[in-house]
Amino acid sequence: MIAQMVMTDYLPHILKCVRCGKCRIYCPVHEELKWESTSARGRVLCIRALCDGIKPTERMLQSFGTCVTCGMCTENCPSGAKADELVEVARAELVDSGYLSKEHRLLSDRVNECGNVLGEDGERLNWVPDYTPVDSADEVFFAGCMECYRFPETAADTYEILRRFGVALLPDERCCGSPLLRTGQIADAKKLIKHNIEQIHGLGARKVIVGCAGCYTTLKNDYLKYADDGIDFEVVHVSEYIVDRLDELEPHRLDLTVSYHDPCHIGRSHGIYEAPRRIIERVCELVEMEHIKSDARCCGGGGGVRIAYNDLSMALARKRLHDSPEDVDYIATPCPLCERNLRDAGGKTINLMTLLRNAL
């Protein structure tokens, strides 16, 4: 089954890899672990081996499992091979064939039990004490698991800004499905996608505003891919939504200097670089990190790596922190997973929307 799907649908991408090894220069995981199998070239060779009928080994599973899906390999591949997509396909095929780590299985267990990948059984909208459901809304805010349960103050700050423009909340939002999709658990992710789409369509919403980078790329790309009956709403990142409304908000200047961390799944994946920077520059001084925009290092939290390989995740986060100037007050980012990973590694982080809210 692995060979059939990968060879049929993704053989062109496999063959695009000419084994030049340039990806090894850019891959943050290979830079840290220094195994050939943790470069994009090594992972593609592992996929080719699976296609040739070789049984998966523990080392192969580690090779795929340690990919943060940051897209640096694809961004810099001279041949145009999309190794990060191939890794996700390989993970899905391995899951279908019965290969799934206990750490990644825990994600689906938590979602099936609690509706979120964090395993929290509290109400998802506890951060909105005055929440009143609405029957319809043109625009809705998708808060995501991380903001609802780990950064409720960020969710509240974001919603406080958005509600000024009539943006509503989904009455029964659940995990977007990103952690399951990235770890190959497609079937369980599809259930979440179906539920959330029904929520959005139920309100008649035409626009969904998202802050979390993982949620954004999932709603933007994967919902269209996996929706049974299609979708008829636009997905917009919160920074793009807000940047055009700054004059209406009339923020004042803050006596702060910040750096900006580009999340992989809105930066390299979607080219959203300028909107967050324009917001920062409107309210305080921006001093760039050493590696920015398409060259920005990953925070180390994505692709299921944080839960399965936490030491590696923290090592990547600490390396990213080295890119920040020492004299800034905060590292700002719109993604709560980036915010948490960098904070856990010792960084002083602030969410972009909280920074803006402080200026209102």
HELIX and SHEET records of a PDB file:
HELIX    1   1 ILE A    2  LYS A   16  1                                  15    
HELIX    2   2 CYS A   23  TYR A   26  1                                   4    
HELIX    3   3 PRO A   28  LEU A   33  1                                   6    
HELIX    4   4 GLU A   36  THR A   38  5                                   3    
HELIX    5   5 ALA A   40  CYS A   51  1                                  12    
HELIX    6   6 GLU A   58  GLY A   65  1                                   8    
HELIX    7   7 MET A   72  ASN A   76  1                                   5    
HELIX    8   8 ALA A   83  ASP A   96  1                                  14    
HELIX    9   9 LYS A  102  CYS A  114  1                                  13    
HELIX   10  10 CYS A  145  TYR A  149  1                                   5    
HELIX   11  11 PRO A  152  LEU A  162  1                                  11    
HELIX   12  12 ARG A  163  PHE A  165  5                                   3    
HELIX   13  13 SER A  178  ARG A  182  1                                   5    
HELIX   14  14 ILE A  186  GLY A  202  1                                  17    
HELIX   15  15 ALA A  213  THR A  217  1                                   5    
HELIX   16  16 THR A  218  ASP A  222  3                                   5    
HELIX   17  17 TYR A  223  TYR A  226  1                                   4    
HELIX   18  18 VAL A  238  VAL A  243  1                                   6    
HELIX   19  19 LEU A  246  LEU A  249  1                                   4    
HELIX   20  20 GLU A  274  VAL A  283  1                                  10    
HELIX   21  21 LYS A  293  ASP A  295  5                                   3    
HELIX   22  22 VAL A  305  ALA A  308  1                                   4    
HELIX   23  23 ASN A  310  LEU A  321  1                                  12    
HELIX   24  24 PRO A  336  ASP A  344  1                                   9    
HELIX   25  25 LEU A  352  ARG A  357  1                                   6    
SHEET    1   A 4 ALA A 168  LEU A 169  0                                        
SHEET    2   A 4 GLU A 139  PHE A 142  1                                        
SHEET    3   A 4 LYS A 207  VAL A 210  1                                        
SHEET    4   A 4 GLU A 234  HIS A 237  1                                        
SHEET    1   B 4 GLU A 285  LEU A 286  0                                        
SHEET    2   B 4 THR A 257  TYR A 260  1                                        
SHEET    3   B 4 TYR A 330  THR A 333  1                                        
SHEET    4   B 4 THR A 349  ASN A 351  1                                        
END                                                                             
